Amino acid sequence: MSGARLGWRLPRVFAHRCGGALAPENTLAGLRIAARLGITAVEFDVMLSADGSPWLLHDETLERTTDAIGRVRDASDARLRHLDAGVRRHPAFAGEGVPTLAAAAAACRQLGLHANVEIKPAAGCEELTGSVVARQVEALWSGAGQPPLVSSFSEAALLAARAVAPTLPLGCLFERVPADWRTRLHRLGALTLHCDAALVDDDVLAEARACGVPVLCYTVNDPLLASDLFARGVAAVFTDRIDLIAGVARGHS
């Protein structure tokens, strides 16, 4: 599937949360592992700290992925800089930090990785998170020749992103695709449609194909499912099992 409207060929496989199951999620270690395995694209989540800075974190709280507790929106930049985001995954990753969006952007550019930046706003912070992330993405990837795809479940965040970054490629995230998905994408100026792999249906795929809208599905860890999705017309998948899915994607390129 061509991604010319995105500014680059749309990759078939995105490593979910940086390195999938092979690394602590949303870390620079994950980016390095993905690149080492020949993966060309990664997805990661971005939230704002108490200081309004974008960091790679998925949850609104810290305890699942770091050695700290509390809400991300209450944590200062100074506190986040000292957290361990690796030790809960495996002792071998102890000392792996929580990266800023700036650090992740630098690593992606150095490693030659395309990126899907998912805006993950804390409750009540949708517009602020969308605008901050969009501004930083534009600045951090300026001149890179491969602008990241910026996606979110939050339409408010995407509208805010679009307002400050009119040319940024946007993706609309759903679990099950709603009947009015085309209207929503048009309102947001979004280019891609993302949904749960278990809930995508052939009518949506046919409609999207007729409109020239790439459909991206998450989170696909079964090679047989990935092969079936590609055969049905899905453009790309997000996976935790980058070691298994990359070969399937090459067979459908």
NUSE-180900 format. One record per residue (C-alpha): residue number from 1; residue in three letters; chain; y negated, z, x. Coordinates in nm, 3 decimals, decimal comma. Layout:
<sites>
+----------+-------+------+---------+---------+---------+
| drendren | vexpa | keza |       Y |       Z |       X |
+----------+-------+------+---------+---------+---------+
|      NUM |   ALA |    A |       Y |       Z |       X |
...
+----------+-------+------+---------+---------+---------+
</sites>
This chain:
<sites>
+----------+-------+------+---------+---------+---------+
| drendren | vexpa | keza |       Y |       Z |       X |
+----------+-------+------+---------+---------+---------+
|        1 |   MET |    A |   0,000 |   0,000 |   0,000 |
|        2 |   SER |    A |  -0,330 |  -0,107 |   0,144 |
|        3 |   GLY |    A |  -0,597 |   0,157 |   0,179 |
|        4 |   ALA |    A |  -0,878 |  -0,083 |   0,258 |
|        5 |   ARG |    A |  -1,110 |   0,087 |   0,013 |
|        6 |   LEU |    A |  -1,051 |   0,411 |   0,203 |
|        7 |   GLY |    A |  -1,147 |   0,255 |   0,533 |
|        8 |   TRP |    A |  -0,792 |   0,264 |   0,671 |
|        9 |   ARG |    A |  -0,438 |   0,174 |   0,576 |
|       10 |   LEU |    A |  -0,307 |   0,450 |   0,352 |
|       11 |   PRO |    A |  -0,026 |   0,632 |   0,536 |
|       12 |   ARG |    A |   0,306 |   0,668 |   0,357 |
|       13 |   VAL |    A |   0,364 |   1,029 |   0,466 |
|       14 |   PHE |    A |   0,127 |   1,324 |   0,496 |
|       15 |   ALA |    A |   0,243 |   1,643 |   0,667 |
|       16 |   HIS |    A |   0,182 |   1,913 |   0,406 |
|       17 |   ARG |    A |  -0,054 |   2,190 |   0,523 |
|       18 |   CYS |    A |  -0,072 |   2,042 |   0,875 |
|       19 |   GLY |    A |   0,286 |   2,058 |   1,002 |
|       20 |   GLY |    A |   0,505 |   2,112 |   0,700 |
|       21 |   ALA |    A |   0,793 |   2,354 |   0,743 |
|       22 |   LEU |    A |   0,791 |   2,322 |   1,122 |
|       23 |   ALA |    A |   0,479 |   2,531 |   1,187 |
|       24 |   PRO |    A |   0,257 |   2,799 |   1,035 |
|       25 |   GLU |    A |   0,066 |   2,633 |   0,753 |
|       26 |   ASN |    A |  -0,290 |   2,516 |   0,803 |
|       27 |   THR |    A |  -0,292 |   2,568 |   1,180 |
|       28 |   LEU |    A |  -0,369 |   2,363 |   1,487 |
|       29 |   ALA |    A |  -0,009 |   2,419 |   1,597 |
|       30 |   GLY |    A |   0,095 |   2,229 |   1,286 |
|       31 |   LEU |    A |  -0,130 |   1,938 |   1,374 |
|       32 |   ARG |    A |   0,012 |   1,920 |   1,724 |
|       33 |   ILE |    A |   0,372 |   1,928 |   1,597 |
|       34 |   ALA |    A |   0,303 |   1,656 |   1,339 |
|       35 |   ALA |    A |   0,151 |   1,431 |   1,604 |
|       36 |   ARG |    A |   0,439 |   1,499 |   1,844 |
|       37 |   LEU |    A |   0,686 |   1,380 |   1,578 |
|       38 |   GLY |    A |   0,496 |   1,058 |   1,526 |
|       39 |   ILE |    A |   0,338 |   1,153 |   1,194 |
|       40 |   THR |    A |   0,006 |   0,975 |   1,151 |
|       41 |   ALA |    A |  -0,145 |   1,173 |   0,864 |
|       42 |   VAL |    A |  -0,184 |   1,537 |   0,768 |
|       43 |   GLU |    A |  -0,305 |   1,733 |   0,467 |
|       44 |   PHE |    A |  -0,471 |   2,072 |   0,484 |
|       45 |   ASP |    A |  -0,661 |   2,314 |   0,261 |
|       46 |   VAL |    A |  -1,016 |   2,438 |   0,309 |
|       47 |   MET |    A |  -1,181 |   2,751 |   0,166 |
|       48 |   LEU |    A |  -1,512 |   2,922 |   0,236 |
|       49 |   SER |    A |  -1,557 |   3,253 |   0,414 |
|       50 |   ALA |    A |  -1,805 |   3,522 |   0,311 |
|       51 |   ASP |    A |  -2,053 |   3,346 |   0,539 |
|       52 |   GLY |    A |  -2,003 |   3,017 |   0,356 |
|       53 |   SER |    A |  -1,814 |   2,850 |   0,642 |
|       54 |   PRO |    A |  -1,510 |   2,626 |   0,581 |
|       55 |   TRP |    A |  -1,175 |   2,750 |   0,716 |
|       56 |   LEU |    A |  -0,820 |   2,621 |   0,680 |
|       57 |   LEU |    A |  -0,665 |   2,855 |   0,426 |
|       58 |   HIS |    A |  -0,471 |   2,790 |   0,107 |
|       59 |   ASP |    A |  -0,469 |   3,120 |  -0,083 |
|       60 |   GLU |    A |  -0,763 |   3,320 |  -0,214 |
|       61 |   THR |    A |  -0,615 |   3,619 |  -0,030 |
|       62 |   LEU |    A |  -0,510 |   3,660 |   0,331 |
|       63 |   GLU |    A |  -0,185 |   3,853 |   0,324 |
|       64 |   ARG |    A |   0,071 |   3,574 |   0,274 |
|       65 |   THR |    A |  -0,028 |   3,371 |   0,580 |
|       66 |   THR |    A |  -0,210 |   3,611 |   0,814 |
|       67 |   ASP |    A |  -0,182 |   3,962 |   0,952 |
|       68 |   ALA |    A |  -0,468 |   4,083 |   0,729 |
|       69 |   ILE |    A |  -0,526 |   4,168 |   0,365 |
|       70 |   GLY |    A |  -0,816 |   4,104 |   0,132 |
|       71 |   ARG |    A |  -0,995 |   3,811 |  -0,024 |
|       72 |   VAL |    A |  -1,096 |   3,512 |   0,185 |
|       73 |   ARG |    A |  -1,436 |   3,499 |   0,016 |
|       74 |   ASP |    A |  -1,501 |   3,857 |   0,135 |
|       75 |   ALA |    A |  -1,398 |   3,790 |   0,497 |
|       76 |   SER |    A |  -1,671 |   3,713 |   0,749 |
|       77 |   ASP |    A |  -1,641 |   3,442 |   1,010 |
|       78 |   ALA |    A |  -1,617 |   3,714 |   1,276 |
|       79 |   ARG |    A |  -1,318 |   3,867 |   1,102 |
|       80 |   LEU |    A |  -1,140 |   3,537 |   1,043 |
|       81 |   ARG |    A |  -1,173 |   3,443 |   1,411 |
|       82 |   HIS |    A |  -0,952 |   3,739 |   1,507 |
|       83 |   LEU |    A |  -0,672 |   3,691 |   1,254 |
|       84 |   ASP |    A |  -0,319 |   3,585 |   1,343 |
|       85 |   ALA |    A |  -0,199 |   3,297 |   1,126 |
|       86 |   GLY |    A |   0,128 |   3,244 |   1,310 |
|       87 |   VAL |    A |   0,317 |   3,569 |   1,338 |
|       88 |   ARG |    A |   0,434 |   3,573 |   0,975 |
|       89 |   ARG |    A |   0,592 |   3,230 |   1,024 |
|       90 |   HIS |    A |   0,779 |   3,317 |   1,346 |
|       91 |   PRO |    A |   0,720 |   3,540 |   1,650 |
|       92 |   ALA |    A |   0,699 |   3,224 |   1,863 |
|       93 |   PHE |    A |   0,372 |   3,144 |   1,687 |
|       94 |   ALA |    A |   0,217 |   3,487 |   1,731 |
|       95 |   GLY |    A |  -0,149 |   3,460 |   1,825 |
|       96 |   GLU |    A |  -0,204 |   3,128 |   1,645 |
|       97 |   GLY |    A |  -0,544 |   3,156 |   1,486 |
|       98 |   VAL |    A |  -0,695 |   3,046 |   1,157 |
|       99 |   PRO |    A |  -0,883 |   2,724 |   1,240 |
|      100 |   THR |    A |  -1,224 |   2,623 |   1,119 |
|      101 |   LEU |    A |  -1,268 |   2,284 |   0,959 |
|      102 |   ALA |    A |  -1,459 |   2,183 |   1,272 |
|      103 |   ALA |    A |  -1,163 |   2,275 |   1,496 |
|      104 |   ALA |    A |  -0,920 |   2,086 |   1,272 |
|      105 |   ALA |    A |  -1,146 |   1,780 |   1,271 |
|      106 |   ALA |    A |  -1,167 |   1,781 |   1,650 |
|      107 |   ALA |    A |  -0,788 |   1,810 |   1,678 |
|      108 |   CYS |    A |  -0,729 |   1,530 |   1,429 |
|      109 |   ARG |    A |  -0,965 |   1,300 |   1,614 |
|      110 |   GLN |    A |  -0,809 |   1,387 |   1,950 |
|      111 |   LEU |    A |  -0,454 |   1,339 |   1,820 |
|      112 |   GLY |    A |  -0,531 |   1,026 |   1,619 |
|      113 |   LEU |    A |  -0,436 |   1,183 |   1,287 |
|      114 |   HIS |    A |  -0,564 |   1,068 |   0,950 |
|      115 |   ALA |    A |  -0,650 |   1,358 |   0,721 |
|      116 |   ASN |    A |  -0,646 |   1,453 |   0,356 |
|      117 |   VAL |    A |  -0,881 |   1,749 |   0,323 |
|      118 |   GLU |    A |  -0,806 |   1,947 |   0,007 |
|      119 |   ILE |    A |  -1,095 |   2,153 |  -0,128 |
|      120 |   LYS |    A |  -0,953 |   2,492 |  -0,238 |
|      121 |   PRO |    A |  -1,242 |   2,681 |  -0,396 |
|      122 |   ALA |    A |  -1,216 |   3,048 |  -0,479 |
|      123 |   ALA |    A |  -1,285 |   3,123 |  -0,844 |
|      124 |   GLY |    A |  -1,654 |   3,081 |  -0,913 |
|      125 |   CYS |    A |  -1,720 |   2,892 |  -0,588 |
|      126 |   GLU |    A |  -1,625 |   2,540 |  -0,699 |
|      127 |   GLU |    A |  -1,959 |   2,363 |  -0,657 |
|      128 |   LEU |    A |  -2,056 |   2,542 |  -0,337 |
|      129 |   THR |    A |  -1,720 |   2,476 |  -0,174 |
|      130 |   GLY |    A |  -1,725 |   2,110 |  -0,275 |
|      131 |   SER |    A |  -2,071 |   2,048 |  -0,134 |
|      132 |   VAL |    A |  -2,017 |   2,240 |   0,192 |
|      133 |   VAL |    A |  -1,684 |   2,074 |   0,265 |
|      134 |   ALA |    A |  -1,814 |   1,725 |   0,186 |
|      135 |   ARG |    A |  -2,119 |   1,764 |   0,409 |
|      136 |   GLN |    A |  -1,911 |   1,891 |   0,697 |
|      137 |   VAL |    A |  -1,645 |   1,623 |   0,660 |
|      138 |   GLU |    A |  -1,910 |   1,353 |   0,677 |
|      139 |   ALA |    A |  -2,065 |   1,507 |   0,986 |
|      140 |   LEU |    A |  -1,743 |   1,597 |   1,168 |
|      141 |   TRP |    A |  -1,581 |   1,255 |   1,124 |
|      142 |   SER |    A |  -1,901 |   1,055 |   1,171 |
|      143 |   GLY |    A |  -1,827 |   0,740 |   1,370 |
|      144 |   ALA |    A |  -1,453 |   0,806 |   1,368 |
|      145 |   GLY |    A |  -1,372 |   0,486 |   1,181 |
|      146 |   GLN |    A |  -1,120 |   0,671 |   0,961 |
|      147 |   PRO |    A |  -1,293 |   0,890 |   0,705 |
|      148 |   PRO |    A |  -1,070 |   1,161 |   0,561 |
|      149 |   LEU |    A |  -0,959 |   1,148 |   0,201 |
|      150 |   VAL |    A |  -1,106 |   1,455 |   0,026 |
|      151 |   SER |    A |  -0,914 |   1,582 |  -0,277 |
|      152 |   SER |    A |  -0,909 |   1,877 |  -0,515 |
|      153 |   PHE |    A |  -0,770 |   2,009 |  -0,842 |
|      154 |   SER |    A |  -1,126 |   2,118 |  -0,920 |
|      155 |   GLU |    A |  -1,334 |   1,846 |  -1,083 |
|      156 |   ALA |    A |  -1,642 |   2,063 |  -1,037 |
|      157 |   ALA |    A |  -1,579 |   2,071 |  -0,661 |
|      158 |   LEU |    A |  -1,527 |   1,694 |  -0,651 |
|      159 |   LEU |    A |  -1,845 |   1,629 |  -0,850 |
|      160 |   ALA |    A |  -2,038 |   1,846 |  -0,604 |
|      161 |   ALA |    A |  -1,877 |   1,663 |  -0,313 |
|      162 |   ARG |    A |  -1,969 |   1,327 |  -0,462 |
|      163 |   ALA |    A |  -2,329 |   1,439 |  -0,517 |
|      164 |   VAL |    A |  -2,385 |   1,517 |  -0,148 |
|      165 |   ALA |    A |  -2,157 |   1,249 |  -0,001 |
|      166 |   PRO |    A |  -2,175 |   0,935 |  -0,217 |
|      167 |   THR |    A |  -1,946 |   0,725 |   0,002 |
|      168 |   LEU |    A |  -1,678 |   0,984 |   0,079 |
|      169 |   PRO |    A |  -1,326 |   0,878 |  -0,033 |
|      170 |   LEU |    A |  -1,214 |   1,120 |  -0,306 |
|      171 |   GLY |    A |  -0,873 |   1,192 |  -0,458 |
|      172 |   CYS |    A |  -0,812 |   1,355 |  -0,797 |
|      173 |   LEU |    A |  -0,534 |   1,616 |  -0,799 |
|      174 |   PHE |    A |  -0,326 |   1,701 |  -1,106 |
|      175 |   GLU |    A |   0,010 |   1,855 |  -1,176 |
|      176 |   ARG |    A |   0,093 |   1,624 |  -1,468 |
|      177 |   VAL |    A |  -0,138 |   1,323 |  -1,494 |
|      178 |   PRO |    A |  -0,353 |   1,352 |  -1,810 |
|      179 |   ALA |    A |  -0,388 |   1,066 |  -2,056 |
|      180 |   ASP |    A |  -0,756 |   1,023 |  -1,967 |
|      181 |   TRP |    A |  -0,699 |   1,006 |  -1,592 |
|      182 |   ARG |    A |  -0,880 |   0,674 |  -1,556 |
|      183 |   THR |    A |  -1,192 |   0,816 |  -1,721 |
|      184 |   ARG |    A |  -1,184 |   1,118 |  -1,492 |
|      185 |   LEU |    A |  -1,142 |   0,912 |  -1,177 |
|      186 |   HIS |    A |  -1,426 |   0,685 |  -1,284 |
|      187 |   ARG |    A |  -1,657 |   0,980 |  -1,351 |
|      188 |   LEU |    A |  -1,584 |   1,121 |  -1,005 |
|      189 |   GLY |    A |  -1,585 |   0,789 |  -0,823 |
|      190 |   ALA |    A |  -1,238 |   0,884 |  -0,699 |
|      191 |   LEU |    A |  -1,009 |   0,629 |  -0,533 |
|      192 |   THR |    A |  -0,666 |   0,795 |  -0,541 |
|      193 |   LEU |    A |  -0,455 |   0,978 |  -0,798 |
|      194 |   HIS |    A |  -0,241 |   1,272 |  -0,683 |
|      195 |   CYS |    A |   0,026 |   1,451 |  -0,887 |
|      196 |   ASP |    A |   0,348 |   1,653 |  -0,883 |
|      197 |   ALA |    A |   0,638 |   1,429 |  -0,784 |
|      198 |   ALA |    A |   0,856 |   1,585 |  -1,054 |
|      199 |   LEU |    A |   0,606 |   1,497 |  -1,327 |
|      200 |   VAL |    A |   0,501 |   1,140 |  -1,244 |
|      201 |   ASP |    A |   0,618 |   0,880 |  -1,495 |
|      202 |   ASP |    A |   0,659 |   0,505 |  -1,477 |
|      203 |   ASP |    A |   0,388 |   0,437 |  -1,737 |
|      204 |   VAL |    A |   0,130 |   0,606 |  -1,516 |
|      205 |   LEU |    A |   0,258 |   0,421 |  -1,210 |
|      206 |   ALA |    A |   0,236 |   0,087 |  -1,392 |
|      207 |   GLU |    A |  -0,115 |   0,160 |  -1,517 |
|      208 |   ALA |    A |  -0,229 |   0,274 |  -1,174 |
|      209 |   ARG |    A |  -0,077 |  -0,032 |  -1,009 |
|      210 |   ALA |    A |  -0,259 |  -0,260 |  -1,255 |
|      211 |   CYS |    A |  -0,586 |  -0,082 |  -1,171 |
|      212 |   GLY |    A |  -0,527 |  -0,087 |  -0,796 |
|      213 |   VAL |    A |  -0,522 |   0,293 |  -0,777 |
|      214 |   PRO |    A |  -0,281 |   0,442 |  -0,519 |
|      215 |   VAL |    A |  -0,065 |   0,727 |  -0,652 |
|      216 |   LEU |    A |   0,019 |   1,007 |  -0,406 |
|      217 |   CYS |    A |   0,288 |   1,266 |  -0,490 |
|      218 |   TYR |    A |   0,350 |   1,622 |  -0,371 |
|      219 |   THR |    A |   0,561 |   1,801 |  -0,242 |
|      220 |   VAL |    A |   0,852 |   1,571 |  -0,158 |
|      221 |   ASN |    A |   1,118 |   1,720 |   0,069 |
|      222 |   ASP |    A |   1,429 |   1,529 |  -0,045 |
|      223 |   PRO |    A |   1,484 |   1,191 |   0,126 |
|      224 |   LEU |    A |   1,655 |   1,047 |  -0,184 |
|      225 |   LEU |    A |   1,360 |   1,148 |  -0,401 |
|      226 |   ALA |    A |   1,116 |   1,001 |  -0,150 |
|      227 |   SER |    A |   1,307 |   0,671 |  -0,146 |
|      228 |   ASP |    A |   1,310 |   0,660 |  -0,526 |
|      229 |   LEU |    A |   0,936 |   0,732 |  -0,548 |
|      230 |   PHE |    A |   0,850 |   0,459 |  -0,298 |
|      231 |   ALA |    A |   1,072 |   0,214 |  -0,488 |
|      232 |   ARG |    A |   0,892 |   0,304 |  -0,814 |
|      233 |   GLY |    A |   0,555 |   0,229 |  -0,659 |
|      234 |   VAL |    A |   0,427 |   0,561 |  -0,527 |
|      235 |   ALA |    A |   0,192 |   0,489 |  -0,237 |
|      236 |   ALA |    A |   0,238 |   0,808 |  -0,033 |
|      237 |   VAL |    A |   0,399 |   1,151 |  -0,037 |
|      238 |   PHE |    A |   0,313 |   1,494 |   0,096 |
|      239 |   THR |    A |   0,607 |   1,671 |   0,255 |
|      240 |   ASP |    A |   0,711 |   1,991 |   0,429 |
|      241 |   ARG |    A |   1,008 |   1,805 |   0,582 |
|      242 |   ILE |    A |   0,830 |   1,559 |   0,804 |
|      243 |   ASP |    A |   1,146 |   1,538 |   1,015 |
|      244 |   LEU |    A |   1,339 |   1,395 |   0,718 |
|      245 |   ILE |    A |   1,087 |   1,191 |   0,519 |
|      246 |   ALA |    A |   0,921 |   0,986 |   0,795 |
|      247 |   GLY |    A |   1,227 |   0,766 |   0,838 |
|      248 |   VAL |    A |   1,250 |   0,700 |   0,465 |
|      249 |   ALA |    A |   0,888 |   0,590 |   0,459 |
|      250 |   ARG |    A |   0,944 |   0,345 |   0,743 |
|      251 |   GLY |    A |   1,223 |   0,186 |   0,541 |
|      252 |   HIS |    A |   0,982 |   0,121 |   0,254 |
|      253 |   SER |    A |   0,683 |   0,004 |   0,454 |
+----------+-------+------+---------+---------+---------+
</sites>
